[in-house]
Amino acid sequence: MDKLSGLLAFVKAAELGSFVAAGRALELSASAIGKGVARLEQEMGVRLLQRSTRRIQLTEEGRLFHERCRRILDDLDDAQAMLSHAKEVPRGRLRVSAPIVGYHFLLPVIPDFVARYPEVELDINFTDRTVDLIDEGVDVAIRSGDPPDSRLVSRPLNSFRLLLWASPDYLARRGTPRVASDLAQHATVRFRHPNSGKLLAWPMLQSTADAETRLRTVLACNNMEAVLGATLRGLGIACMPDFLARDMLADGRLLTVLEEPLSTSGQFRALWPSSRHLSPKVRVFVDHLCKHLSASERALAKPQHA
């Protein structure tokens, strides 16, 4: 019996509590299991199992060794599963959750994915609500910020900047703020987080004493597209991600307000439930997003200041 077989014999015997049960599970004799464990103990120089006529139990050293062996065997199972999945053709329904504004950067990369993986059926739900991937059966979610759930794993996607925007018409009527404290004299359009009900903080105001509380909000809503629409119609100044207003910036319908150093950056991530066996459809979709939504490949229009 080689070392790997000895590890299997030890782990199985420890979990089932007897050499007979371990032998039955591994299709070996109880004697072979006992000899394999004894040889392992001899090589390690410690007793791993306490034997009795009725049951075997882990020693303290055996308990610590068992935890490490269990992880090693799990990693081996993962490696075998990965090779097995690599041979499979990605197929089936793939449920994706993304923020409403996510279609701006997500839809352009979808046609190539569909062409490459025709047997995958994409089902994308654009919502600003933070879904529970596990409870709601979502395969992949795209979110900004750090992963809030330890049951999820993630990979970084494209980055973005939060900037202040206003229409030329609004700035012509109300004037252009030159420093952050000037914002107290202006009307603002604010985004309200659907989950918490809190208004999106304007990070560029954190260094200004109680500037956040002195902002005069004329409209608050839980849809960033509505914030964009209200800003285009001259209701006030809004804080929005750069990719959302890129086209309006290019054709002059919106202008950035204040200086670029006041902007703050964020990043989207692809998240999925942690699992020992990542399905082929999830793996290829996440790989596709990471390839096409990397910050280095993202073309951004240069901001034009008012």
Buried (B, 14 or more C-beta within 10 A) or exposed (E): BEEEBBBBBBBBBBEBBBBBBBBBBBEBEBEBBBBBBBBBBEEBEBBBBEBEEEEBEBBEBBEEBBEEBBEEBEEEEBEEBEEEBEEEEBBEEBBBBBBBBBBBBBEEBBEEBEEEBEEBEBEBBBBBEBBBBEEEEBBBBBBBEEEEBEEBBBEEBBBBBBBBBBBEEBBEEBEBBEEBEBBBEBBBBBBBBBEEEEBBBBBBBEEBEEBBEEBEEEBBBBBBBBBBEBBBEBBBBBBBBBBBBBEBBEEEBBBBBBBEEBBBEEBBBBBBBEEEEBBBBBBBBBEBBBEBBEEEEBEBEEBEEB
